[in-house]
Amino acid sequence: MAKAKEDPNYKVIADNRRARYDYAIEEDIECGIVLMGSEVKSLRQGGSNIAESYVAVEDGELYLTNAYIAPYKQAITWGHLERRKRKLLASKREISKMWNATSRKGMTLVPLVIYFNHKGLVKVKVGIAKGKKAHDKRATEAKRDWGRQKQRLLRHGD
């Protein structure tokens, strides 16, 4: 059986690895993002960070706040602000589901990853998450360590 070709346009730009440690992700939703041209060019060069960012529902719309996109050197005059609020594009049903989860169930919206999809468009994967307590984090860490140890034992045959 032949291997499927890897998509040349799919590329992860920024990954929020800390989010999976700090939060229990219940569900994730893919959203579009409204960007300026200099922001897209900067993302193609790989200058971004979403570690301290969050998603908020304001006036029935989603906004990505505090996400860093590096300035594009060739667009100094008409460039963009690095940490401006950026509108996320999602359907009304998804936005209402996110708003209900954050207001009623005590959950939060966390950006998990920014990437270029197979069409070359920038997408943001937003997770509906619940914060973990310290004992939950320790249990997750112990489970991960046991998985690593198990793989070592299977690999070495000890």
Summary of the structure (lengths in Angstrom):
residues: 158
radius of gyration: 18.5
end to end distance: 33.5
largest distance: 62.5
contacts: 424
relative contact order: 0.23
helix: 34%
strand: 34%
